[in-house]
Amino acid sequence: MNAPTQVPTDSTRVTAVADLADPEFWRLPRSERLSAFARLRELGAPVRFTPRTGSRAPFHALVTHADVKAASRQPQVFASAPGVTFPEPAPWAKAVFGNSMVNMDGAEHAGLRRTISRAFTPRLLAAAEENIGAVARRLVDEMTAEGPGDFMRAAPARMPFEVICDLMGIPARHRAGIAARIDHASEYVGVQRRGRARIRVPGRGLRSLARMQLEMAGIARDRRRVPADDMISALVGADVDGQALSSRQLGAFFSLLLVAGVETTRNAIAHGLVLLSAHPEQRALLESDFERHADGAVDEIVRHSTPIIQFRRTVAAECTLGGHTFLPGEKVVLLYASANRDASVFDDPDAFDITRSPNPHLGYGGGGPHHCLGAHLAKLEMKALFREMLTRLDGIRTTAEPGLVDSNFDNRVGSLPFTFGKGHPNGSP
């Protein structure tokens, strides 16, 4: 890793800090990155980082709970457009694939979010909640039959994917292909590519998105002709204001649901098993009265693991925040992974405590118009799956450290060995 950058935090002080603009920083052990965030929070003002190579613009890191929350609730100042990830989506990509809701602001974002929110009818949500329980039971049945192995190939990845496909009404014949395309599209998000992968992988991801869009367009045509009791039918049929999603808008929304919803929830589930394995006293407390402690456990898992590390914003109007004046056009990153360990908000923030209350974590965003639309479903999925695993898979636990992916975007788990039971016929100890 390069030597720390000398960064002025205010007009009178220069402090050495870890370089968040250096890709090598994101390859450090997670504990070291969290320590670096803690040092940044102590500086008292946002720090500016300048990438040393490429065309990336300098950015300020918002690391305190107060600053991340404040910026999240001022979308007219800290805009999501032109993009919340790096690299920002190219204009031609938006024209071809549609613009994702996370990259929109103002009336455009509000109108699309309103149309989508209305499709989440009480009847559809009630059916989804019942289905979530059924999916969890089926997946644990399969885990029981298959035995221990890599947790990431078992329930975590399949749970959110099956739930979203059921909710949307994706026919079974399309699902295996879509699952593979999601993996291709999200494999290198936030990951510094090396060698030939710098050229090859982006092309594969774009091809995967294009094929997924074509499939969604075909399903949308079918639903316009013959509506069903699913979310695709609700989204492509006009609502009370006459609003409906075009095939391209539907494809962009579905891509967001799958790439964001599947990745974040499966990573949270994986980190949850890691935390419960490492903290047997917390696991025992959860098992002693699951219904009482489940909501607190889910919130604490999300806070402690923070599946989405950061989102970017572009300053749209002059603003003073955290003791610094931001100018239009400047870039900032909202570091949720840092905000969720802010000792001024969370007592003993590095501890894992499922009884933590209050727990105002920012794992689903800092509030405002971009608060996670699928947060409720994600919580239901996590509770249903942990309920089944803890009651039916005796002693389920990890057997090694998780294989984390070096990403500056999400806290991604690539592999996670696990076991359960005693004398399981398929190989557990």
C-alpha positions in Angstrom: 0.0 0.0 0.0 1.2 3.5 -0.8 2.2 5.8 2.1 -0.7 7.7 3.7 -1.8 10.9 1.9 -1.2 14.2 3.7 -4.7 15.7 3.7 -5.8 19.0 5.1 -8.9 18.5 7.3 -9.3 22.3 7.9 -7.4 25.5 7.4 -5.0 25.0 10.3 -4.2 21.3 10.5 -2.7 18.6 8.3 -3.2 15.0 9.4 -1.9 11.7 8.0 -4.8 9.4 7.2 -5.3 6.1 5.3 -5.9 6.7 1.6 -9.4 5.7 0.7 -8.7 6.6 -2.9 -6.0 3.9 -3.1 -7.4 0.5 -4.3 -4.9 -1.2 -2.0 -6.8 0.3 1.0 -9.8 -1.9 0.1 -7.7 -5.0 0.1 -6.7 -4.5 3.8 -8.4 -6.7 6.4 -11.8 -5.4 7.4 -10.6 -4.7 10.9 -7.9 -2.4 9.7 -10.4 -0.5 7.4 -12.8 0.0 10.3 -9.9 1.4 12.5 -9.1 3.8 9.7 -12.7 5.0 9.6 -12.5 5.5 13.4 -9.4 7.7 13.0 -11.2 9.7 10.2 -14.2 10.3 12.5 -11.9 11.8 15.1 -10.6 14.5 12.8 -13.7 16.7 13.1 -14.2 17.5 9.4 -14.6 15.5 6.1 -11.3 14.6 4.5 -10.7 15.1 0.8 -9.1 12.2 -1.2 -7.5 12.4 -4.6 -7.1 9.3 -6.8 -3.5 9.1 -8.1 -4.4 7.4 -11.4 -7.2 7.3 -13.9 -9.9 9.9 -14.4 -11.7 9.7 -11.1 -12.5 13.0 -9.5 -11.4 13.9 -5.9 -14.0 13.2 -3.3 -14.7 14.0 0.4 -15.5 11.1 2.7 -18.5 11.6 5.1 -17.7 9.2 7.9 -19.9 10.3 10.9 -23.4 9.1 11.5 -24.6 12.8 11.7 -23.0 13.8 8.3 -24.2 10.7 6.4 -27.7 11.0 7.8 -27.8 14.8 7.0 -26.6 14.3 3.4 -29.0 11.5 2.8 -31.9 13.8 3.8 -30.8 16.7 1.5 -31.2 15.2 -2.0 -31.5 18.6 -3.5 -28.0 19.4 -2.3 -26.3 15.9 -2.4 -27.7 14.5 -5.6 -27.7 10.9 -6.7 -27.4 11.8 -10.4 -25.4 11.1 -12.4 -24.6 8.0 -10.4 -24.1 6.6 -6.9 -21.4 4.1 -7.8 -18.0 4.3 -9.5 -17.7 4.4 -12.4 -20.8 6.4 -13.0 -23.1 4.9 -15.7 -22.3 6.2 -19.1 -25.1 8.2 -20.9 -25.2 5.5 -23.6 -25.7 2.8 -21.0 -28.6 4.7 -19.5 -30.1 5.0 -23.0 -29.7 1.3 -23.7 -30.5 -0.2 -20.3 -32.6 2.5 -18.7 -31.7 4.6 -15.7 -31.7 3.0 -12.3 -33.9 4.6 -9.7 -30.9 4.9 -7.4 -29.3 7.4 -9.8 -32.4 9.6 -10.0 -33.4 12.8 -8.2 -36.4 15.1 -7.8 -39.6 14.6 -9.7 -38.2 11.8 -11.9 -37.3 9.7 -8.9 -40.4 10.5 -6.9 -42.7 9.6 -9.8 -41.0 6.3 -10.5 -40.8 5.4 -6.8 -44.5 6.2 -6.3 -45.5 3.9 -9.2 -43.4 1.1 -7.8 -44.6 1.6 -4.3 -48.2 1.4 -5.3 -47.5 -2.0 -6.9 -46.6 -3.3 -3.4 -50.3 -3.8 -2.6 -51.3 -5.1 0.9 -52.5 -8.3 -0.8 -49.2 -8.8 -2.7 -47.2 -8.2 0.5 -49.3 -10.6 2.5 -48.8 -13.3 -0.1 -45.0 -12.5 -0.2 -44.7 -12.8 3.6 -46.5 -16.2 3.5 -44.3 -17.3 0.6 -41.1 -16.2 2.4 -41.8 -18.7 5.1 -42.4 -21.5 2.6 -39.2 -20.7 0.7 -37.2 -20.8 4.0 -38.7 -24.2 4.9 -37.9 -25.6 1.5 -34.3 -24.3 1.5 -33.6 -25.7 4.9 -35.1 -29.1 3.8 -32.6 -29.0 1.0 -29.7 -28.0 3.3 -30.7 -31.0 5.6 -30.5 -33.3 2.6 -27.3 -31.9 1.1 -25.3 -31.5 4.3 -22.6 -29.1 5.1 -20.4 -27.3 2.6 -20.2 -23.7 1.3 -22.9 -21.7 2.9 -22.9 -19.2 0.0 -24.0 -22.0 -2.4 -26.9 -23.0 -0.1 -29.6 -20.8 1.5 -28.2 -17.2 1.5 -27.9 -16.7 -2.3 -31.1 -18.6 -3.1 -33.4 -17.2 -0.5 -33.6 -13.5 -1.7 -33.4 -14.6 -5.4 -36.4 -17.0 -5.1 -38.4 -14.5 -3.1 -37.9 -11.7 -5.6 -38.6 -14.0 -8.6 -41.8 -15.3 -6.9 -42.9 -11.7 -6.1 -42.3 -10.5 -9.6 -43.8 -13.5 -11.2 -40.7 -14.7 -13.1 -41.5 -18.1 -14.7 -39.4 -21.0 -13.4 -37.8 -21.7 -16.9 -36.1 -18.3 -16.8 -34.6 -18.4 -13.3 -31.4 -20.4 -13.8 -30.3 -18.2 -16.7 -31.2 -15.0 -14.8 -29.3 -16.2 -11.7 -26.1 -16.7 -13.8 -26.5 -13.3 -15.4 -26.8 -11.6 -12.0 -23.5 -13.1 -10.9 -21.8 -11.9 -14.1 -23.3 -8.4 -13.8 -22.4 -7.9 -10.1 -19.1 -9.9 -9.9 -16.8 -6.9 -10.1 -18.9 -4.1 -8.8 -16.5 -2.1 -6.5 -13.6 -4.4 -7.3 -10.4 -3.2 -8.8 -9.9 -5.4 -11.9 -6.4 -6.5 -13.0 -4.9 -7.6 -16.2 -7.2 -8.8 -19.0 -10.2 -8.7 -16.7 -10.2 -4.9 -17.0 -11.4 -5.3 -20.5 -13.1 -8.7 -20.6 -15.3 -8.6 -17.4 -17.2 -5.3 -18.2 -18.2 -6.7 -21.5 -19.5 -9.9 -20.0 -21.5 -7.9 -17.4 -23.1 -5.7 -20.1 -24.0 -8.7 -22.2 -25.6 -10.3 -19.1 -27.6 -7.1 -18.4 -28.7 -6.9 -22.0 -29.9 -10.5 -22.1 -31.8 -10.0 -18.8 -33.5 -6.9 -20.2 -34.6 -8.9 -23.2 -36.1 -11.6 -21.1 -37.9 -9.1 -18.9 -39.3 -7.3 -22.0 -40.7 -10.7 -23.2 -42.3 -11.4 -19.8 -43.7 -7.9 -19.7 -45.4 -8.4 -23.1 -47.0 -11.6 -21.9 -48.3 -9.9 -18.8 -49.8 -7.0 -20.7 -51.7 -9.5 -22.8 -52.6 -11.8 -19.9 -52.1 -10.2 -16.4 -51.4 -12.3 -13.4 -51.5 -11.7 -9.7 -47.8 -10.6 -9.5 -45.7 -7.5 -9.4 -44.8 -7.4 -13.1 -48.5 -7.3 -14.0 -49.0 -4.4 -11.5 -46.0 -2.5 -12.9 -46.8 -2.8 -16.6 -50.5 -2.1 -16.0 -51.6 1.6 -15.5 -52.1 2.6 -11.8 -54.7 5.1 -10.5 -52.8 8.0 -12.1 -52.4 6.2 -15.4 -48.7 5.5 -14.8 -47.0 2.3 -15.8 -43.5 1.1 -16.4 -42.1 0.7 -19.9 -40.2 -2.5 -20.7 -36.9 -0.6 -20.3 -38.0 0.9 -17.0 -39.1 -2.5 -15.8 -35.8 -4.1 -16.8 -33.8 -1.4 -15.0 -35.9 -1.9 -11.8 -35.6 -5.7 -12.0 -31.9 -5.4 -12.4 -31.8 -3.1 -9.3 -33.9 -5.6 -7.3 -31.8 -8.5 -8.2 -28.3 -7.1 -8.2 -29.0 -4.9 -5.1 -31.6 -7.0 -3.3 -30.1 -10.4 -3.8 -26.5 -9.3 -3.0 -27.2 -7.3 0.1 -29.5 -9.8 1.7 -27.4 -12.8 1.0 -24.3 -11.0 2.4 -26.3 -10.0 5.5 -27.4 -13.6 6.1 -23.9 -14.9 5.7 -22.5 -12.3 8.1 -25.3 -13.1 10.5 -24.2 -16.8 10.7 -20.6 -15.6 11.2 -21.6 -13.3 14.0 -23.9 -15.9 15.7 -21.1 -18.5 15.5 -18.5 -16.1 17.0 -20.9 -14.9 19.8 -22.5 -18.0 21.3 -24.0 -16.0 24.2 -25.9 -13.8 21.7 -27.0 -16.9 19.8 -28.2 -18.6 23.0 -30.2 -15.4 23.8 -31.8 -15.4 20.3 -32.6 -19.1 20.5 -34.1 -18.7 24.0 -37.0 -16.5 22.6 -36.6 -16.1 18.9 -39.8 -14.0 18.3 -38.8 -11.6 21.1 -35.2 -11.0 19.8 -35.5 -11.6 16.1 -36.1 -8.0 15.0 -33.2 -6.8 17.2 -30.9 -9.5 15.9 -31.6 -8.6 12.3 -31.0 -4.9 12.9 -27.7 -5.6 14.7 -26.5 -8.0 12.0 -27.2 -5.3 9.4 -25.5 -2.6 11.5 -22.5 -4.7 12.4 -21.9 -6.0 8.8 -23.2 -3.0 6.8 -23.8 -4.9 3.5 -23.4 -1.7 1.4 -20.2 0.1 2.4 -20.8 3.4 0.5 -22.7 5.4 -2.0 -21.5 8.5 -3.9 -23.3 11.8 -4.2 -22.6 14.9 -6.4 -22.9 18.3 -4.7 -25.7 20.3 -6.5 -25.6 23.5 -4.4 -23.2 25.1 -2.0 -23.6 23.7 1.5 -21.8 23.5 4.8 -21.8 20.2 6.5 -19.5 18.8 9.2 -17.5 22.0 9.4 -16.7 22.0 5.7 -18.2 24.1 2.8 -19.0 22.0 -0.3 -19.2 23.5 -3.7 -21.4 22.5 -6.7 -19.8 19.7 -8.7 -17.8 18.2 -5.9 -18.1 14.5 -5.1 -18.7 13.0 -1.7 -19.1 9.4 -0.5 -21.5 8.4 2.2 -19.6 5.8 4.2 -22.3 3.7 5.9 -19.7 1.3 7.2 -18.1 4.1 9.2 -21.4 5.8 10.3 -22.6 2.5 11.7 -19.6 2.3 14.1 -19.9 5.9 15.3 -19.2 5.8 19.1 -21.2 9.1 19.5 -24.3 7.2 18.5 -23.6 3.5 19.4 -22.4 2.5 22.8 -19.4 0.1 22.4 -20.0 0.1 18.6 -17.7 -2.8 17.8 -19.7 -5.2 20.1 -22.4 -7.4 18.6 -25.4 -7.0 20.8 -28.9 -8.2 19.6 -30.5 -6.3 22.4 -29.1 -2.9 21.3 -31.8 -0.3 21.7 -32.2 2.1 20.1 -30.3 1.0 17.0 -30.6 3.8 14.5 -28.2 2.2 12.0 -27.9 3.4 8.4 -27.7 0.0 6.8 -30.8 0.7 4.7 -29.7 4.3 3.9 -29.9 7.4 6.0 -33.5 8.1 5.4 -34.8 10.5 2.8 -36.2 9.6 -0.6 -33.6 6.9 -1.3 -34.2 4.8 1.8 -34.2 1.1 0.8 -37.5 0.2 -0.8 -37.0 -3.5 0.0 -35.9 -3.2 3.6 -39.1 -4.7 4.9 -38.9 -7.8 2.7 -35.2 -8.2 3.5 -36.0 -8.3 7.2 -38.7 -10.8 6.7 -36.4 -13.0 4.7 -33.6 -12.9 7.3 -36.0 -13.7 10.2 -37.7 -16.6 8.3 -34.4 -18.2 7.3 -32.7 -17.9 10.7 -35.9 -19.2 12.4 -35.7 -22.3 10.3 -32.0 -22.8 10.5 -31.7 -22.3 14.2 -34.6 -24.6 15.1 -34.0 -27.4 12.6 -30.2 -27.5 11.9 -28.8 -28.5 15.2 -25.7 -26.5 16.0 -25.4 -24.8 12.6 -22.1 -22.8 12.6 -19.2 -21.6 10.5 -16.1 -23.7 10.4 -13.6 -21.1 9.1 -13.4 -17.4 8.4 -15.5 -16.1 5.5 -13.8 -15.6 2.2 -14.4 -11.8 1.7 -14.3 -10.1 -1.7 -12.1 -7.0 -1.8 -14.7 -4.4 -2.7 -15.1 -0.7 -1.9 -18.8 -1.0 -2.6 -20.2 -3.9 -0.6 -19.2 -6.2 2.3 -19.4 -9.2 0.0 -18.9 -12.8 1.1 -17.5 -15.1 -1.6 -17.4 -18.3 0.4 -18.2 -19.5 3.9 -17.6 -23.1 5.1 -20.3 -24.3 7.5 -21.5 -27.4 9.3 -24.4 -28.6 11.5 -25.5 -31.5 13.5 -23.6 -34.5 14.8 -22.8 -37.5 12.6 -24.7 -36.1 9.6 -24.7 -38.8 6.8 -23.4 -36.3 4.3 -20.2 -35.5 6.2 -20.6 -33.1 9.1 -18.6 -33.9 12.2 
